[in-house]
């Protein structure tokens, strides 16, 4: 629209644009470039460490969950096993004392 000169140039907008360009740092200065690189590297190290800690914590929680699941599963199996093991132990004791002949399935 400005090119065909249908609208007049707004000097307020032009001043703001010029101010924005003047606030941009001069990156040809080696010291400024180095300080930007150091700051960026520091931020990246912090981000990397945060990500690493988060993944380690998640892995730790996963392992704890698996151990709790196995323990809960073991408890439920132990509730069912005492009846079976008691009967097996009684049979073994009976065989040792000679009261009962061991019963084996013949194939």
C-alpha positions in Angstrom: 0.0 0.0 0.0 2.8 2.4 0.7 4.6 1.6 -2.5 2.0 3.0 -4.8 1.9 5.9 -2.3 -1.8 5.6 -1.6 -1.2 6.0 2.2 1.1 8.5 3.8 4.1 7.2 5.8 3.4 7.0 9.5 6.4 8.6 11.3 5.5 7.1 14.7 5.7 3.6 13.3 8.9 4.4 11.5 10.5 5.6 14.7 9.4 2.5 16.6 10.9 0.3 13.8 14.1 2.3 13.9 14.3 2.0 17.7 13.8 -1.8 17.5 16.7 -2.1 15.0 18.9 0.2 17.2 18.3 -2.1 20.2 19.6 -5.2 18.4 23.1 -5.9 19.8 26.1 -5.7 17.5 27.2 -9.4 17.1 30.4 -8.6 15.4 32.0 -7.9 18.8 33.9 -11.0 19.9 33.4 -10.4 23.6 29.6 -10.1 23.2 29.4 -13.2 21.0 31.5 -15.2 23.6 29.3 -14.1 26.5 26.1 -15.1 24.5 27.7 -18.5 23.8 28.6 -19.0 27.4 25.1 -18.1 28.5 23.5 -20.4 25.9 25.8 -23.3 27.0 24.9 -22.8 30.6 21.2 -22.9 29.8 21.7 -26.0 27.7 23.6 -27.8 30.5 20.8 -26.9 33.0 18.2 -28.2 30.5 20.3 -31.4 29.9 20.7 -32.1 33.6 17.0 -31.5 34.3 16.1 -34.0 31.5 18.6 -36.5 32.8 17.3 -36.2 36.4 13.7 -36.5 35.2 14.5 -39.7 33.2 16.4 -41.2 36.2 13.5 -40.4 38.5 11.0 -42.0 36.1 13.2 -45.1 35.8 13.5 -45.3 39.6 9.7 -45.1 40.0 9.3 -47.8 37.3 11.6 -50.1 39.2 9.9 -49.4 42.5 6.5 -50.1 40.9 7.7 -53.4 39.5 9.1 -54.5 42.8 5.9 -53.6 44.6 3.9 -55.5 42.0 6.1 -58.6 42.5 5.8 -58.3 46.2 2.0 -58.0 46.0 1.9 -60.9 43.6 4.1 -63.0 46.0 1.8 -62.3 48.9 -1.2 -63.4 47.0 0.6 -66.6 45.9 1.7 -67.3 49.5 -1.9 -67.1 50.7 -2.8 -69.9 48.3 0.4 -72.0 48.8 0.3 -72.8 52.5 -2.5 -75.3 52.0 -0.7 -77.1 49.2 2.7 -77.1 51.0 1.2 -78.3 54.2 -0.3 -81.3 52.5 2.9 -82.1 50.7 4.9 -81.8 54.0 2.5 -84.1 55.7 2.9 -86.6 53.0 6.6 -86.4 53.2 6.5 -86.9 57.0 4.2 -89.9 56.6 6.5 -91.5 54.1 9.5 -91.0 56.3 7.7 -92.6 59.3 6.6 -95.5 57.2 2.9 -94.9 57.8 2.1 -94.4 54.2 3.5 -95.5 50.9 4.4 -92.8 48.5 1.8 -92.6 45.7 3.3 -91.9 42.4 1.6 -91.9 39.0 2.9 -94.5 36.7 3.3 -93.5 33.1 
